[in-house]
Amino acid sequence: MNDDLQAAEDGLADGTSPFHQLGKGMVAFLRATLGFEPEIMREASDRLADAETTASAAHRKAQRDSHAYRSAIYPVGSEYTLCQAEAQLMSAIVGVLNESLTESIRGFYKLRKAFVTLDAILAAEDKFMGGHAGKTISTRPSVDSFRSTRSARSTKAVPGGFGDEPATAKKQEKPLLDTVRQNEARAATKTTNAAKAPKPAEDDDEDDDEFYDVDEFYEQSTTTDTYAGHLEINGIMKDLAKTPPDQDIGSETRDLPPPKAPSSNHQVLDHDPDSDIFANPIDVFIHTGANLYFGLLLVMLSMIPPAFNKLLFIIGFHGDRDRGLRLLWQASKFHNINGAMAGLCLLGYYHAVVGFADILPEPSITRTSDNETQQDVQGYPQERCEALLKDMRTRHPKSQLWLLEEARMQAMNRRLSTSLSILESTSKTKSPLKQVEALNMFEKSLNAMYIHNYTLCSESFIKCVKLNNWSHALYYYIAGAAQVELYRHSRISGASEKDVKKHAEKASEYLHLAPKNAGKKKFMARQLPFDVFVTRKVQKWDARAKEWDVPFIEAVGVSPLEEMIFFWNGYRRMDGSHLQSSLQNLEWSDASPANRAMWEKEDADERAVLSVLRATTLRNLARYDDAAAVLQEGVLAVPNGELKGGLRDDWTAPCAHYEMGVGAWMRRKEGKGKREGEWVAECEKWIEKAAKWESYELDARVGLKVATAQDTLKKWREGA
């Protein structure tokens, strides 16, 4: 976490324990998820598979070893089941990012296995906290007060618990899942699927047993009442439906029981690191690891739009964003690898996921177990994020990952120039990790786009092509879109014919390179959504240039750069001057004499694009009435049949409904015209329409904002 993965590799190289193997897998995992290079992803998969196998063997051994560490909180061998679950979860993420549909599906099954194990570990914490309810737990005046009486292990013991002292335990502790069964309410009769569960053999891998056993104590999930739009990503769900049952994706993929939902009642172990509970480093390792990975898993699952019902069926569980965030915050308190990873996940979530949404709850003030006040985890708890970032930068001063998060934080607060300055400073002292350098360059490129520095934007996205191979089509497209703006500004400003021609040629070159590079990177065996989008856009402009008999640059419609800003929600990061620049860019289409002839030829869908972009900009300027009027006239009053089909932009109508909902939400505190509840009801009406819209381009991306809006509205109703 200090940008020195090579030192980590060297330190782990000679070790063979499950913890060394997991460390090696985590190093490869970090490289893989930061850069998405295929060869590194394959290496990560291999290392994580070794870690999973080693941890499984160590867990079986611990079950029979009378010298194994006995915790007061967790069942024997929990440190190894945690290693196994961590390896499964990281392997699952790598698998889902893999270009193979089969590997992606296998990854979802690993998510389910990890969920089972991690939930069982936290159930042990629930039981422990239930047994100590009402008792005062000190900040370690006596190390022995919460050390298990069944163990003579020193507090200096390392995970694995190998030492010379004899254990006092006379009887082997029950396996982890048996402990969970004691904690959960059991049904009077087992379900048919549970009855089919195979009986475990003592020396066999217990993965399959855990996979089935969990269904015995989880209740049947119900139909979701949140976002249920049509979010097929270019046929992924159809391919899942057609996956043959005999395809080699592992025996665990067959005859699945129905998905289950976990209990919502939890006794939270949220004490600080200096608590007497955490006297033993093995307990700290288990606690922080379980909180980190189960929290991450709950947040990840909560972000999967419910329309992906087949994927959720494979996993078998649903997410819980609020609980997941609280678990991550708890893990972030500790100064170990799990705490650092939790901090990175939290900052990434708030600055990327929350920063992408518009309808969010206002952070509330809660009281901690020490009766101190702090901001809640919902919305964007700015003060907590600032304190966390400061702590992480102190812990890991050489890492540029934290500088990246600081830049994102500045952008979240509409300080784009400051954000860009931070990113510019990273180029002077490059990170030894190429992947971190690529992330910094991508963020720099986006910020340059938001502040309308077209030259820097174009140059930076071209550099992204050399640093990262995730989506060259997107990089070339935005670089070309920036050149379109330079061309148009050159014409308006009366620049030399040479400059005008230069930008026109570069725009055409980069934009046509986009579809040529599309499809090289796949997600679950399908093209990336943005690759499909940019390919259609260039085809549309080529067709118009031929039909209208004009140069390609003249056939480009409403500012493609502003369109990209919309899909990255850059307007939320702009200050007033940047938003005014966006309005000026949009005026080229319908108010510039240089483009009057082209605008008269435009179809309804292109005019709708202009209306959505202009309304979103106005809404961010708090001109809510003007924004609503633009949407009503330019999109909502147009028959939907004129906005879809062929090469048309079919995303404008559902996005217009979403924008109307955002406008109503923003006005709820104004006290003008309607009461707060009436504005919220109007917001719900528009969001519900957007949620039920038919399939359209980039619907998964827009659907995430819709899902977040529905979650916020539900919480508002519950608190009203």
N, C-alpha and C positions, 0 to 999 in steps of 0.2 A: 504493500500500500504506500510505499515511498518511491515508486517508479524504479525499483531495483530488482526486477524479477530474476535477473541473472544471479544475483547474490542469493536469492531464495532457492534457485535451482541448485547452486553449489552447496548450500547448507543442507538440502534434503537428499542430495545425490546418493549418499552411502547408507541411508536408513531404509529398513524394510518393514517397519511396523505399519499398522493400518493408518496411523497419523501421518507418517512420512508419505505413504502412498496417496493419501487424501491431499496432502500439501502439494505433491507433484501434480495431481489432477487439477487442483485449484489454480496453480500457476498457468497451466495450459488452457484452462477454462477462461481465465482473465484475458489471455492473449486472443483466444478465439472470439469471445463476445465483444472485445474492443475493436477487432479488425475484420472479422468474418472471412479470413482467408481460408480456403478449402483445406489446404494441407495442415494448418494448425488446428482446424476443427476435427480432422481425422485423428490427429495426435491426442487431442483432448479426450475424444471418445475412447481411445485405447487406454489411456492412463486412468480415466474414471472407471472403466470396466475392471481394471486391475485393482483399483482401490475398493470397489464394491465387493469383489471376490475375497480380498484379504480381510476386510471388515466382517464379512459374513462368517468366515472361518474363525476369526478371533472371538466373535460373539458366541458361537457354539462351544468353543473351548472354555470361555468364561462361565458358561452355565454349569460346567462340570468341575471347575477349579475352586477348591475351598479357599485358596489364597487370593481369589479375585476381589477387587475392591467392592465393599458394601456401602452404599450410600444411604443416608437417612431419608432421602427424597426419591431416588430413582431405583428401579429394579436393577439387579446385577447385570452387567454387560451393556448398560444403556449407552456408555460412551462409544461402543462399537456399532450398536444399531444406529446411533446418530451419524457416525462416519458413513455407514451404508446408505442412510437416507440422503445425506448431503451429496454423496457421489451419484445417487439415482437422480436427484433433482437437477444437478448440474448437467448430467448426461442427457436428461430429458430436454433441457433448454437447448443444448447443442443439437440434439436430434430434431427438434422442431425447426431450428434454423437451417437444417440440412436441406439440400435440394431434392432429396428422395422422399416421396410420399410415404413409402414404407417405413423409412427411418423416423419420419415425423410422427406417424401413428404409434410406432414403438415408443417414442418419446413420451406421448401422452399416457401410455400405460405406466411408464416409470414415474410419472407425476403422481399417479394414483398410489403406487406402492410407497413413495416417499410420504404422501399425505397420511397414510395409515400409520406409519412408524412415528412420524413427528407428532401426530395427534395423540398417540398413546403415551409418548414421553410427557407431553403437557398435561395429560390426564393424571399422571403420577404427581405432577406439581399441584393439580387441583386437589387431589386427595391429601397431600401434605399440608396445604394451606387450610383445608377444611378441618384437619386435626389440630391446627394451632390457631383456630379462629378465636379472637378476643385476647390472645396472649401477646405480651410485649416482647418483641425481638430486638435485642440490643445491637449496637454497632460494634460487636465483637469485643466485649470485655473479657470473655472467656471462650477460647477456641473450642473447648470440649463440650460446650453446652448444646451444640447442634451437630456434633459429630456422631455418626452411627455407633451404637454400643456393640454392633456386630463386627466392627472393624478396628484394628489397631494401626491402621495406616497413618503415616505422618501427613501433616498438612503440606509437606513439601513433595508429596508423591506426584508423579507425572501420570498423565492418562495411560492406562494399561495396568497400573497397580502392581508391578512386579517388585518384590522386595524380600527381605529375609525374615521379617516378623511373622509368626504364625497367626493365622486368623482365628478368631474365637467362634466363628460361625460353625455350627454342627450340621446345618441343613442347607441345602441349596435353595436359593431364592427362586420363586416362580418366574417363568418367562414374562416378558414385557406385556404381551397381549393378555395373559391371564390376569395380570394386575388391572388392566383396563376393564376387563369384563367384570371385575369386582366393583369397579367404580360406576359403571353405567347400568341403567335400568334395563333388565333383560325382558324380552317378550315372553309371554306365557308359553308359546310354542314357537319353535324355530320355523323360519320360512323354508319353502321348498328349495330355494337356491342354497341356503345355508346348509341344509341337510346334505347337499351334494359335495360339500367341501371335503377334500381328501384328508385322511388322517396323517399327521406328520410322522416321519421316520426320524429317529433320534439324531442320526448323523447326516441327514440330507439337508440341502439348502432349504431354509424355511420361508423363502420369499413367497412361494405360491400359497402356503398356509396362511400367512399374514394377509395376502391379497383377498382370500375368501373370508377369513374370520371376521374382518372388520364389519361385514354386512350383518352380522348377528346382533350388533348393538347400535346400528344407525337406523333412524326412522326414514321411511319413504319420503323423498322430496316431493314438493308440490310444484305445479306450474308457476313459472315466474310471472310477476306482475309488472316487470320493468321492460326495457326496450326489446321489442320483438320484431324489428324490421327485417328486411331482406338483405342479409350481409354476406351473400356468397362472394368469395374472392375468386372470380374467374373460374367458377366450376369446382372449387375444392370440395365443397360439400357433396356435389354430385359424384365426384370421384370416391369420396368416402363411402357413399351409399353403394357404389358398384364394386368396392373392394371385395374380392372373393374370399370366402371363409377359410380356404385352405392356403391362402397366401402366407409366406413364411415371415410372420411378424411375431412369432413367439407363441407358445402354448397358452400364455396368460391372456391372450386376446380373445379367446373363444368362450362362449357360454357365459357371458357376463351377467351378473345379477343386476337388477335395476339400480340406478344411482340413488345414493342416500345423502341425507343432510345431517351434519353434526349438531350436537346440542349447543344451544346459545348460552347456557349457564356455566360460568367459569369463575373459579377462585383464582384471582390473578396474583402470581408471585412477582411483585414489582418493587422489591427492595433494592437499595443501592448497593454498589460493589463492596462497601465496607461493612455490610450487614454480617452478623454472626452466621447466617445461613450459608454464606459463601466462603467458609473457612477453608474448604478443600478445593484445590484447583481443578479437580476432575468434575466436581459439581458445577463450577464456574463454566467449564468447557461445555458441559451438557446443556446448562441453562441458556447460555448465550447462543449456542449453536441451534438449539431447538427454537428459540425465539426468533432468531434471524431467518432461518429457512422456512419455518412454518408461517411466519409473518409475511415473508416474501411470496410464498405460495398462495396464501389467502388473498393478498393484494393482486397478484397476477390473475387468479381465477375470477376475481371480481371485475376485472377489466375485459374479460372475454365476453363479447356481446351475446346475450342469451340465444340469439338466432342460430349460433353455432351449437345446436342442441346435440348433434352427434359427437362433437368433441367433448362436451360436458358429460355426455353419457359414458364415453370412454374413461374419463377421469373418475366419474362416479360421485363427485362432490361439487359444491358451489363455494364461491369465495365469500369473504367477509372483510370488506375494505377497512372498516373501523377497527376491528379487532387486529387485523394484520398490521396496520400502522402502529397500534399501541405495542404490539410485540416487537416491532422493529425499533421503536423508540426505547424500549426497555433494554434491548441488546446493545444499543448504541452507547449506553452508559459505561460499558466495560472496555478497558484498554487492552484488547486482544484483537486477533484477526476478525473474529465474529463481530465485535463492536465496530471496527473500521468498515467492514462490508455493510453492516446495517446503516451506518452513516451515509455511505455512498448510495445505497438503495433509496434511503429517505430523500436525500437531496435530489437525486435523479427523478424520483417520483414527483416531488413538488415542483421542480423546475421544468420538467418535460410534460408529464401527464396533466397535472393541475394547470400548468401554464398554457396548455392546449385548449382548455375548457373555458366557458364563459359564465355559465350559471352554476355558482358555487355557494355553499353555505358560508356565513360569516363565522370566523373562528371565535369560539366562546371561551370563557375562563373557567377552568376546573381547579379542584384542589387535589394535591398529591397525598400519598399516604403520610407524609410529614406535615400535612396541613398547610403546605405552601401553594400559592396560586401559580398557574401556568396556562398558556394557551392550549386549547384542545387541538386534536390532530386533524380535524376536518378543515376544508377550505385551504387557505395558505397561512399557517401559523408563522408569520414572518420573524417574530422575536426568537422563537425556538429554533428556527432554521439558521438564523444569524449566529446564535450561540453555538449550535452544533458545528457549523462551518468553522468558526473560530477555534473550537476545540480540536477538530480534525486537522486543521492547518498547523496547530501547535504540535500535535502528535506526529504528523508526517510532513515536515516542512519542505522536503525536496520533491514532493509529488505534485505534478501539474494537473492531476485529476481534480484536486481541490481548487486550484486556480480556475479551471474550467467551470466548476460549480459556482465559484464566486462571480464569474462573468455572467453566468446564467441568472444568478440572483439579481445582479444589477439590471439585466434586461427585463426581468419580471417586474421591476420597479420603474420601468420606463426610462432607465438611464442607459440608453444604447451606446452613447459615445464613451461612457466610462467602461462599459462592458467590452467594447471594441479595443480600448486602450489596454485592458488587462490581457486580452488575447494577443494583441500585438507584442506585448512584453514577453510572451512565452516563446516567440520566435528567436529571441536573443539568446536564450538558454534552452536549447531543444531537449526534450525528454529523450532518454535512451530508448523509450518505447515508441516505435513507429506508429503503433495503434493510437497512442495518446496524441501524438502529433497530428494524426489524421482527424481525430475528433476535434481538436482545437481549430484546425483549418476549416472544417465543416461549419463549426459554430461561428467562426469569423466570417465565412461566406454568407451565412444567413443574416448576421447582423449588418453586413455591408448592404445586403438587399433591403433590409428594413429601413436603413437611414438613407437609402437612395444614392449610395456611392457606387455608381454603375460600373466604373472601371475596376475598382477593387473587387466588386462582386464577381464580375466576369473572370478576372484573373485568378481569384481565389478558388472558384469552382473548377477551373481548368487544373489547378494544382491538386484538387481533390481527386481528380482522375488518376494522377500519378501515385497518390498516397494510399488510396483505398479503392477496392474493386467491388463495393457493394452495389452501386447503381450508377454506372457511367452514363446511362441514358438521361437520368435526372440531372447529373452534373452538367452535361453538355447543353441540355435544354435550358436550364436557368442561366448559364453563361450566355447562350444565344439570346434569351429574353432580355438580359441586361444590355446587350448590344442593340436590340430593337429600341430600347429607351434612349441610348446614346444617338442612334440614327434620328429619332424623332426630335430630340432636343437640338441636335445639330441643324436640322431643317428649320426649326422655329427660331433659333438664334441667328440664323444667317451665316453659319459656318461655311468654310470653303467646300467646293464641290468634291475635293479630294477627301476631306474628312467624312463627308456624308457618304461617299461611295465606300470608304474603308469600313465604316460601321455596318453598312448594308451587306457587304460581302461577308464580314465576320458573323453577322447574325444568321445569314443563310447557311454558312458553313457549319456553325455549331448546332443550329436547329436540325439540320439534315443528318448530322452525326448522331443525334439522339436516337432515332428509330433504328439506325444501323447497329447501335450498341444495346438495344433493348433485347430482353430475353436471355442475355448471357448469364444473369444471376436469377435464380428461381427460389421461390418460397413454397415448400410443400409441392414441388414438381410443377408449379405454375409461375407464370410471369408476375413480377412485382406490379402492384396496382398502378404505381406512378409510371412504370414502363409502358403499360397499356394506354394510359392517359396521354403521355407525350407523343406516342406513335399516332394516335388518332388525331391529335391536334395538328401535327405536321401534315398528315394526309389531307385534313380539311383545308389547310392553307394552300397546299399544292393544287387541290381541286379548284379552289376559288381563283387562284392565279391563272389557271388554264381557262376557266369559264369567263373570267372578266378580261382576259388578255392583258394582264399587268405583271410587273416584276413580283417575285415572291414576297419581298419586303412590304409591298403595298397591299398584299392580300392578308397579311397578319392582322387579326382583329383587335379587340379590346386588349389593352396591355397584358401580355402574358406574364410579366413580372408581378404586376399587382394581383393577378390570379394566383400565382404561387405564394405571395404574401398572405392571401386569404386562406389557402389550404394549410399553411403553417401557423395560422393565427398570429401573424406578425403585427397586425393592427393593435392587438392588445399590449404590445411592447412599445408602441410609438408614443412620443409626446405630441403636443399640438402642432408643432412645426412640421414634423414628419408626416402627420396625417394630412396637413394642408398640401404637402408635396404629392401625396397620393391622389388627392382630388384633382390637382393640376395634371397629373399623368392621365387620369381618366378623361379629362376634358379633350384630349387629342381626338377621341373617337367621334363625339357629337358636337364639339364646339370649335374645333380647329379648322380654319379655312383650308389648310393643307390636306385635310382628310375628308372634306365635305362630299366629294364625289363618291368616295368609297362607302361612306356611312349611308348614303341613300340606297345603296345596294344590299345593305345588311338584312339578314333574316331576323325573325323574332327571337331566336335562341341567343344570337350574339347581343342583341339589345338587352335581353334578360341578364346576360353575364355582366354587362355594364351596370345594370340596376342593382344587382346583388352586391357587387364590389363597392359601388358608390354608397349604398345604404349602410353597409357594414362600417365604412369609414365615417359616415355621418353619425352613426350610433356611438362609435368610440369617441366622437367629439361631443357626446351628450345631446345631439340634435335629434331627439327621438321622434318628434312629429315629422320632421323632414325625411328621416329614414323610412318611416312607415309609409309615407306618401309615395316615395320612390318605388318601394316594393309593391304597393297596391297597383300602381299604374303600369310599371314595367314588367311585372312577373305575374302577380296574382290575378290580374284582369285578363291575362292571355290564356286562351285555351291550351290545356296541357299537351294536346296532340301536336301543337306547333313547336313544342320545346323538346321533343325527343324523336329518336329514330335516325338512321343513317349516321352521318358524321356530326350531328348536332350535339351541343352540350346539354345533357339531360339532367345535370345535377342542380340546375338553378332553382327549379320549383321547390323541391324539398328543403334546400338551403334557405330559400326565402321564408318558408314557414318557420324554420328554426330561428332565423334572425328576428322575425316578428315576436317569437317567444322570448328571446333575449331582451328585446326592447321593453317588453312588458315587465320582465323581471327587474330590469334596471330602474324602472319608474316606480317600483312599489314603495320606495321610501320618500318619494317626492311630496306626497300629500296633496297632489293636484288631480282634480277630476274624479278620481276613484280612491277608495280605501285600499290598504295594502292587500287584504284578502281578495279584493276584486281584480287587482293587477295580477296576483298569483294565479287566480282562476283563469284569467285570459292567457297567461303564459302556459299553463297546463294544456289549454285547448290547442295552441299552436304546436307545442312540443309533441302532443299525442298524434297530431296529423303527420308530423315529420317522422315519428317513430313507425307509423304504419305504412309509409310510402313503399311503393314497389322498388325492385332492384334498380340501381342506377350507378353511374361511374363514381368511384371513390366512396361508395356508400359505407364501407367499413370504417373509413377515416372519420367521416361525418357522424356515423353511428356511435362512435365512442363519445363524442360531445353530447349527442342526444341521450345516451345512457347515463352520463354524468349528470345531465340536467334532470332526468327523471329521478335519480337517486337523491339529488338535492331537494327537489319538490316533495318527495316522499318524507324526507326528514323535516321539512318545513311544516307539513301537515301534522306530523307526529308531535311537533313542539308547539303548534299553534294553540 
